[in-house]
Amino acid sequence: MNPRRIAATLSGVLVALALAGCSDNGGGLSAFQGGGAEAACAAPEVAVEPNPVVAGEAATITANNLSATCNDQGEGADSPANGVTVSLEAADGSWGPSDVATLDATEDFTATATILLPSDTVPGAFNVMLDGDQFGSFEVVAP
C-alpha cells in the first residue's frame, strides 16, 4: 500500500490520544525522553488492543501518565499535555512517520484513541509516535 494513501486514510480517523513528559514546553510533549533526567515522574504508557490488529478493523490505543509538566520537586500541580502530534510509522522504516492527529490530554492524564486500519494495510509491525518519539507499537495481520 502506498505510504501517502495510508497517511491520508489514517488522517481521517478519530484519534483522542495525548502525551506527556517531565518538563513544560508550552503544553505539548515535554522533554521526558529519560536518559540522565533528574525528574522522577511516571513514564507515559501506551497500549494497543487488540494486538495484533486485523487489517480493516479498529484498534483502541490507551495511554496513561500523560502530563505536560513534571513537578516532582513541589513546584505545583502537573498539567495535562495538549497540542501533541500523533503519527504512525512502519517499524521496518518502509514508510512514515505519518501525522494522523493533534491531541489534548484529559485532566486525569489518560486518553483513548480508536483508529480504523484500511483493509489493504500491509501486515507487519507499526510504531505509535508522539511528538516524534515512539511510545507504543502494534502488529497488523491479514484478514
Helices and strands as residue ranges (DSSP letters): H 3-11, E 45-49, E 53-54, E 58-64, E 82-90, E 98-104, E 111-116, E 124-130, E 133-141
